[in-house]
Amino acid sequence: MREYNFDGLVGPTHNYGGLSVGNIASMKHEGLVSNPRAAFLQGLAKMRALFDLGLGQAVLPPHERPRLSVLRRIGFTGSDEEVLAKASEAGEHWPRLVGSASAMWTANAATVAPSSDTQDGRLHITPANLQELFHRSIEADVTHRILAAIFADEARFAVHEPLPPCRQFADEGAANHTRLFVTGKPAVHVFAWGRLAFEKDDGPRRFPARQTREASDALARLHRLDPSACLFPRQHPEGIDAGAFHTDVLAVGNGSFFMLHELAFADRESLERELRERLGDEVRIELATNAELPVADAVAAYPFNSQVLTLADGSMTILAPEESRENERARRFLERVVEGRNPVTSVRYMDLRQSMQNGGGPACLRQRIPMTEEEVAAVRANVFFSPELERSLTDWAGRHYRDRLLPSDLRDPLFHRENMAALDELTRILGLGSVYDFQLA
């Protein structure tokens, strides 16, 4: 079993729409000029860095934006040009909502259970419905098409439909899911949630809790996981109100290592106790108290939204955003972790500023999928990272990406046609077939 990081390719419409309530960085940078080409190359550089470390790396394509089929579903009619014009006249928010760059954060794309953990021996994937925010809810069906095209072998893969699109089953994907394991024991799946669907309780007061307990329960059932291997801790309401809209803003785990802030979970002590009961003394937990690392610094610098990666020699390294180095408290915390009694021996920093300004760090940009050699061989799409694919993608982006974009540019029908041509070419490069609305029309 080898873990592959399926990173989302940043799309040619990368923009700062400021749409994500509860995401401090997204709200702060609303309306600023973005650089889609730089964002794409920053993401590709991260993939290359992991590939050079000997880690499994793959890509997921961006989504069509602005998504005109959604505008048509809500009553805007006519040609593509007319639909965009009418929507823009109705309100400048409409092009932004259907033109969001959010699909680049593939940690939200789905939740995964590897075949080693499931009762039927297949790798299970459920695309997230992302029901809580309109601009994200329009991703689910296309994400399902993309994943079904990549993981098409039904004997080895089970790609489920997203959960029912309603507030009771609001699902935010792997950003609220962590898989921990040690040698010789079953893996533990930590499904975090922020609110109950059918009961009133004292939740966050400033920002919405996006994931329901009921959605987390459903994912565990769909993925045919042993109930004894699943834990369901609640996100801390204070953490959510501080800007930790997903669990991965304040916690990250890899193998036997778990790194978290004290405001990540409402009953952190119980969670730590249960992890030690299931995984034994081999599990290593590094906690940042609010005194050591104030939650405001954790949210601003994203040290927990890092990738924790297992290297060939068995040691681990943390891939953190440059903002974590620039923030003194975040940097000191990560330095302490490296010096601690745990598998982490180094921390590496990367410039992902284009993504960070929109509210997503290294962990947001990838979907973790552990796969066997046989499962990798069963994937026919050209999505696994290689120097050849890197060259093709770099050339493709160089021909199709702008270095300056404002949300208002999404109203331009010519820009939309340029993007459709670019995505049509990309599906041929990746061998995906027809996955976009305009390809299926």
C-alpha positions in Angstrom: 0.0 0.0 0.0 1.4 3.4 -1.0 -0.3 6.7 -0.4 -0.8 9.0 -3.4 -1.5 12.7 -3.0 -4.1 13.7 -5.6 -3.5 17.4 -5.9 -6.1 19.7 -7.6 -4.7 21.6 -10.6 -5.5 25.3 -10.0 -7.9 26.4 -12.7 -7.5 29.2 -15.3 -10.2 31.2 -13.5 -8.4 31.3 -10.1 -9.8 34.3 -8.4 -10.5 35.8 -5.0 -14.3 35.8 -4.7 -14.5 36.1 -0.9 -17.3 33.5 -0.8 -16.4 31.3 2.0 -18.0 32.4 5.3 -15.8 31.3 8.2 -12.7 31.2 6.1 -10.8 34.2 7.4 -8.3 34.4 4.5 -11.0 34.1 1.8 -13.0 36.9 3.4 -10.0 39.1 3.9 -8.8 39.0 0.3 -12.1 39.3 -1.4 -11.9 41.1 -4.8 -8.1 41.4 -5.0 -6.2 40.7 -8.2 -5.2 37.0 -8.5 -2.5 35.4 -10.6 -3.8 32.1 -12.0 -0.6 31.3 -13.8 1.5 31.7 -10.6 -1.1 29.7 -8.6 -0.9 26.9 -11.1 2.9 26.8 -11.0 3.1 27.0 -7.2 0.8 24.0 -7.0 2.8 22.1 -9.6 6.1 22.9 -7.8 4.6 21.4 -4.7 3.8 18.2 -6.6 7.2 18.1 -8.1 8.8 18.5 -4.6 6.9 15.5 -3.3 7.6 13.4 -6.4 11.3 14.2 -6.0 11.1 12.9 -2.4 9.9 9.6 -3.7 6.3 10.1 -2.7 3.2 9.1 -4.6 1.7 12.0 -6.5 -1.2 12.5 -8.9 -3.4 15.2 -10.2 -7.1 16.1 -10.4 -8.4 18.5 -13.0 -10.0 21.9 -12.3 -13.7 22.4 -12.8 -15.4 24.4 -15.6 -15.9 28.0 -14.3 -18.1 29.9 -14.5 -20.5 27.0 -14.6 -23.2 28.2 -16.9 -25.4 25.1 -16.5 -26.0 26.2 -12.9 -27.1 29.6 -14.0 -29.5 27.9 -16.5 -30.9 25.8 -13.7 -31.9 28.9 -11.8 -33.7 30.5 -14.8 -31.1 32.4 -16.8 -31.7 31.6 -20.5 -30.3 32.1 -23.9 -26.8 31.6 -25.4 -23.7 31.4 -23.3 -23.2 35.1 -23.9 -26.8 35.9 -23.0 -26.8 33.8 -19.8 -23.6 35.5 -18.5 -25.0 38.9 -19.3 -28.3 38.3 -17.7 -26.7 36.9 -14.6 -24.3 39.8 -14.3 -27.2 42.3 -14.6 -29.2 40.4 -11.9 -26.3 40.8 -9.5 -22.5 40.8 -9.6 -22.5 37.9 -7.1 -23.9 35.4 -9.6 -20.8 35.2 -11.8 -18.7 34.9 -8.6 -20.8 32.1 -7.2 -20.6 30.0 -10.3 -17.0 31.1 -10.9 -15.4 30.1 -7.6 -11.9 28.7 -7.6 -12.7 26.4 -4.7 -12.5 23.1 -6.5 -8.7 23.4 -6.4 -8.9 22.3 -2.7 -9.3 18.6 -3.3 -9.1 17.8 0.4 -12.8 18.7 0.2 -13.4 16.7 -3.0 -14.2 13.3 -1.3 -13.6 11.0 1.7 -11.6 7.8 1.0 -11.2 4.4 2.7 -8.4 2.2 1.4 -9.1 -1.4 0.4 -7.1 -2.7 3.4 -9.7 -1.2 5.8 -13.0 -2.1 4.1 -15.1 -5.2 4.5 -15.4 -5.9 0.8 -11.7 -5.3 0.0 -12.4 -2.4 -2.4 -11.1 1.2 -2.2 -14.2 3.3 -1.4 -14.6 7.0 -2.4 -17.5 9.3 -1.7 -17.5 12.7 -3.2 -18.5 15.4 -0.7 -21.8 17.2 -1.3 -20.4 20.5 0.2 -23.9 21.4 0.9 -23.3 24.3 3.3 -22.1 26.8 0.7 -23.8 27.3 -2.7 -20.5 28.0 -4.6 -19.1 24.7 -3.3 -22.3 22.6 -3.6 -22.0 22.9 -7.4 -18.8 20.8 -7.4 -20.2 17.5 -6.3 -21.6 16.1 -9.5 -18.6 17.0 -11.6 -16.2 15.6 -8.9 -18.2 12.4 -9.1 -17.8 12.2 -12.9 -14.0 12.8 -12.6 -13.5 10.3 -9.8 -15.6 7.7 -11.6 -13.6 8.2 -14.8 -10.3 7.8 -12.9 -11.4 4.9 -10.7 -13.5 3.1 -13.3 -12.7 -0.5 -12.4 -15.7 -1.5 -10.2 -14.0 -4.7 -9.1 -11.4 -2.7 -7.3 -13.1 0.7 -6.7 -16.4 1.8 -5.3 -17.1 5.5 -6.2 -20.3 6.4 -4.4 -22.8 9.1 -5.2 -22.5 12.1 -2.9 -24.7 12.1 0.2 -28.2 13.6 -0.2 -27.9 17.3 -0.8 -29.4 18.7 2.4 -28.3 20.3 5.6 -28.8 17.1 7.6 -26.1 15.4 5.6 -23.7 18.2 5.0 -20.4 16.6 4.1 -17.1 18.5 3.7 -14.9 15.6 2.6 -11.5 14.5 3.9 -10.8 17.9 5.4 -12.8 16.5 8.4 -11.4 12.9 8.2 -8.1 11.5 9.5 -6.8 8.0 9.2 -4.2 6.9 11.8 -2.4 3.5 12.0 0.5 1.6 13.6 2.1 -1.6 12.6 0.1 -4.7 13.4 -3.2 -3.0 14.4 -6.3 -2.0 12.4 -6.3 1.6 11.2 -8.5 4.1 13.1 -10.7 6.5 11.1 -11.4 9.8 12.9 -14.5 11.4 11.4 -14.9 14.9 12.9 -18.1 16.9 12.8 -19.4 20.3 13.9 -23.1 19.9 14.5 -26.0 17.5 15.0 -28.6 17.4 12.3 -31.7 16.8 14.4 -30.8 18.2 17.8 -30.2 21.7 19.0 -27.0 22.3 21.0 -24.5 24.9 21.9 -22.5 25.2 18.7 -20.4 28.0 17.2 -21.9 31.4 17.4 -19.9 33.4 14.8 -19.4 31.0 11.9 -21.4 28.0 10.7 -20.5 24.4 11.6 -20.4 22.8 8.2 -20.1 19.0 8.8 -22.9 17.0 10.5 -22.4 14.0 12.7 -25.0 12.2 10.5 -22.9 12.7 7.4 -19.9 11.3 9.2 -21.9 8.2 10.3 -23.1 7.7 6.7 -19.6 7.8 5.3 -18.4 5.1 7.7 -21.3 2.9 6.7 -20.9 3.5 3.0 -17.2 2.6 3.2 -17.9 -0.7 4.9 -15.7 0.2 7.8 -15.7 -1.8 11.1 -17.6 0.4 13.6 -14.9 -0.4 16.2 -12.3 1.3 13.9 -14.2 4.6 13.8 -14.2 7.6 16.1 -16.5 10.6 15.9 -15.1 13.6 17.8 -16.8 16.9 17.6 -15.0 20.0 16.4 -14.5 22.6 19.1 -17.1 25.4 18.6 -14.5 28.0 19.7 -12.1 26.7 17.0 -14.8 27.0 14.4 -15.6 30.6 15.5 -11.8 31.4 15.3 -11.8 30.4 11.6 -11.2 26.6 11.8 -14.0 25.9 9.3 -12.6 22.4 8.7 -10.7 20.1 11.1 -7.6 20.2 9.0 -7.1 23.9 9.9 -6.3 22.8 13.5 -5.3 19.1 13.2 -3.3 16.8 10.9 -2.4 13.2 11.2 -0.2 10.7 9.4 0.4 7.1 10.3 1.2 7.0 14.0 1.6 10.7 14.3 -1.2 13.2 15.3 -0.6 17.0 15.6 -3.4 19.2 16.9 -4.3 22.4 18.6 -6.2 22.3 21.9 -9.2 24.0 20.2 -9.4 21.4 17.4 -11.9 19.1 19.3 -14.5 19.7 21.9 -13.4 16.8 24.0 -9.8 16.4 23.1 -8.8 14.4 26.2 -11.3 11.7 25.4 -10.1 11.5 21.8 -6.5 11.2 22.8 -7.4 8.5 25.3 -9.3 6.5 22.7 -6.5 6.8 20.2 -4.0 5.4 22.7 -6.4 2.6 23.7 -6.7 1.5 20.0 -3.2 2.2 18.8 -1.1 1.7 21.9 2.1 3.4 22.9 3.3 3.7 19.3 0.9 6.6 18.6 2.6 10.0 19.1 0.4 13.1 19.8 1.8 16.6 19.6 -0.5 19.3 21.2 -0.3 23.0 20.8 -1.9 24.8 23.6 -3.5 28.2 23.0 -0.9 29.7 25.2 1.9 28.3 23.1 0.2 29.0 19.7 -2.8 31.3 19.9 -5.6 30.1 17.7 -5.5 33.3 15.7 -1.9 32.6 14.8 -2.8 29.0 13.9 -5.5 30.1 11.6 -3.4 32.9 10.0 -0.3 30.8 9.4 -1.8 27.3 8.8 0.9 25.1 10.5 -1.7 22.4 10.9 -2.9 22.6 7.3 0.5 21.1 6.4 1.2 17.8 4.8 2.8 15.3 7.1 4.6 12.8 4.8 6.4 9.5 5.4 9.7 9.3 3.6 11.4 6.1 2.3 13.5 5.7 5.5 10.3 5.7 7.7 10.8 9.2 9.1 8.3 11.9 8.5 8.6 15.5 7.3 6.2 18.4 7.5 5.5 20.4 4.3 4.2 23.7 5.7 3.3 27.0 4.0 5.8 29.9 4.0 3.4 31.7 6.3 4.2 29.3 9.0 7.9 30.2 8.8 7.0 33.9 8.8 4.8 33.6 11.9 7.2 33.3 14.9 4.8 31.3 17.1 3.9 28.9 14.4 7.5 28.4 13.4 8.6 27.8 17.0 5.8 25.2 17.5 6.9 23.3 14.3 10.5 23.5 15.5 9.5 22.0 18.8 7.6 19.2 17.0 10.7 18.3 15.0 12.8 18.2 18.2 10.2 16.0 20.1 9.9 12.3 20.6 8.0 11.5 17.4 8.7 10.3 13.8 8.9 13.9 12.4 12.5 14.8 11.7 12.2 17.9 9.5 10.0 20.7 8.3 10.0 22.2 4.8 8.4 25.4 3.8 6.8 26.2 0.4 5.4 29.4 -1.2 1.7 28.7 -1.9 0.6 32.3 -1.4 -1.9 32.3 -4.2 -3.8 29.5 -2.5 -3.2 30.7 1.0 -4.7 34.1 0.3 -7.9 32.3 -0.7 -7.9 30.2 2.4 -6.2 26.9 1.5 -2.8 25.6 2.5 -0.8 22.5 1.5 -3.2 20.0 3.1 -6.2 21.6 1.3 -4.7 21.1 -2.1 -4.5 17.3 -1.9 -6.7 14.2 -1.5 -4.9 11.3 0.1 -5.6 8.0 -1.5 -3.6 4.9 -0.3 -3.4 2.3 -3.2 -1.9 -1.1 -3.9 0.2 -1.7 -7.0 -2.7 -3.6 -8.5 -5.0 -0.6 -7.9 -2.6 1.8 -9.5 -2.3 -0.4 -12.5 -6.1 -0.5 -12.8 -6.2 3.3 -13.3 -6.1 4.0 -17.0 -6.2 7.8 -16.9 -2.9 9.7 -17.2 -3.1 11.3 -13.8 0.0 10.0 -12.0 2.7 12.6 -11.8 5.8 12.2 -14.0 8.3 14.6 -15.6 6.6 14.0 -18.9 3.2 15.0 -17.5 4.7 18.0 -15.7 6.1 19.3 -19.0 2.8 18.8 -20.7 0.9 20.6 -17.9 3.5 23.5 -17.8 3.2 24.0 -21.6 -0.6 23.8 -21.4 -0.9 26.4 -18.6 1.6 28.7 -20.3 -0.7 28.8 -23.3 -4.0 29.2 -21.5 -3.4 31.0 -18.1 -3.5 34.7 -17.4 -1.1 36.4 -14.9 -3.8 38.8 -13.7 -7.5 38.2 -12.9 -10.3 40.0 -11.1 -13.6 38.4 -10.2 -15.3 40.8 -12.6 -13.4 39.1 -15.5 -15.6 36.1 -15.0 -18.4 38.0 -16.8 -16.6 37.9 -20.1 -18.1 35.3 -22.4 -14.9 35.2 -24.6 -12.9 34.3 -21.5 -15.3 31.5 -20.8 -14.9 30.1 -24.3 -11.1 30.2 -23.9 -11.4 28.2 -20.7 -13.7 25.6 -22.2 -11.1 25.1 -25.0 -8.4 24.8 -22.4 -10.2 22.2 -20.3 -11.2 20.2 -23.4 -7.5 20.0 -24.2 -6.7 19.1 -20.6 -9.0 16.1 -20.5 -7.2 14.7 -23.6 -3.8 15.2 -21.8 -5.1 13.3 -18.7 -7.1 10.7 -20.7 -10.3 11.4 -18.8 -12.9 11.4 -21.6 -15.9 13.7 -21.3 -16.4 15.0 -17.7 -17.5 18.6 -18.2 -21.0 19.9 -18.9 -20.0 21.4 -22.3 -18.4 18.0 -23.3 -21.7 16.2 -22.5 -24.1 18.6 -24.1 
